[in-house]
Amino acid sequence: MSKKIGLHIGGRRFDVDVEEKFAKFLEEQMEKDFNIEGNNDLKVLLQAYVRRNHELYIQNQKIDKILEKMEL
């Protein structure tokens, strides 16, 4: 089953369909990055994108360190 999640960016509404299990997590994360009730400009979108990719970068570094330890 899917759920529709919407966000206003640059005066336009964008809706995405995601799995219901993932929807709650995504909504919580989007509330941290965006104004859920109002409009978000493109700068906010770019900042959120960079922030999330930095988190992925740090996570990948930690995974690589764990894998290196396991190879010893």
Phi and psi in degrees as a GROMACS rama.xvg file:
@    title "Ramachandran Plot"
@    xaxis  label "Phi"
@    yaxis  label "Psi"
@TYPE xy
-117.868  163.164  SER-2
-133.397  141.722  LYS-3
-93.8281  129.207  LYS-4
-121.413  133.06  ILE-5
-120.14  154.928  GLY-6
-151.178  139.347  LEU-7
-95.6885  123.858  HIS-8
-133.248  125.669  ILE-9
58.9727  33.6949  GLY-10
80.918  2.99244  GLY-11
-118.661  145.94  ARG-12
-94.2642  132.792  ARG-13
-120.207  129.771  PHE-14
-116.692  140.091  ASP-15
-128.782  144.99  VAL-16
-99.5991  126.182  ASP-17
-131.671  161.664  VAL-18
-62.0636  143.848  GLU-19
-59.0865  -38.1145  GLU-20
-62.7973  -36.2831  LYS-21
-81.5841  -24.7053  PHE-22
-58.4745  -44.7635  ALA-23
-61.6777  -46.1868  LYS-24
-60.1303  -47.2665  PHE-25
-61.9115  -42.9196  LEU-26
-60.2934  -42.847  GLU-27
-62.7757  -41.5901  GLU-28
-68.9463  -39.8811  GLN-29
-65.6037  -33.5057  MET-30
-64.0471  -28.2223  GLU-31
-73.6684  -31.3377  LYS-32
-100.845  -25.5025  ASP-33
-131.023  162.073  PHE-34
-83.6791  100.522  ASN-35
-67.5732  -32.722  ILE-36
-86.3741  -17.6776  GLU-37
-130.615  -159.692  GLY-38
-88.0837  149.393  ASN-39
-123.361  135.6  ASN-40
-86.3667  171.852  ASP-41
-64.1549  -29.9838  LEU-42
-62.2521  -40.9735  LYS-43
-62.5955  -41.8205  VAL-44
-62.465  -45.2558  LEU-45
-63.9755  -42.619  LEU-46
-61.1798  -42.3934  GLN-47
-64.5787  -40.2795  ALA-48
-62.3369  -47.2624  TYR-49
-64.8464  -43.0119  VAL-50
-60.0663  -46.0546  ARG-51
-66.9958  -37.8627  ARG-52
-68.9794  -32.3523  ASN-53
-65.0907  -41.114  HIS-54
-60.8277  -41.1733  GLU-55
-64.9021  -38.8923  LEU-56
-60.8303  -48.3113  TYR-57
-62.2779  -42.9758  ILE-58
-61.3545  -42.7221  GLN-59
-64.5015  -37.8611  ASN-60
-62.1508  -43.2461  GLN-61
-64.09  -40.8698  LYS-62
-63.3103  -43.4525  ILE-63
-61.1598  -39.9516  ASP-64
-64.7401  -40.9435  LYS-65
-64.7149  -42.3428  ILE-66
-65.0292  -38.2758  LEU-67
-62.0475  -41.508  GLU-68
-64.6194  -36.8106  LYS-69
-69.7579  -28.1876  MET-70
-76.5713  -18.5072  GLU-71
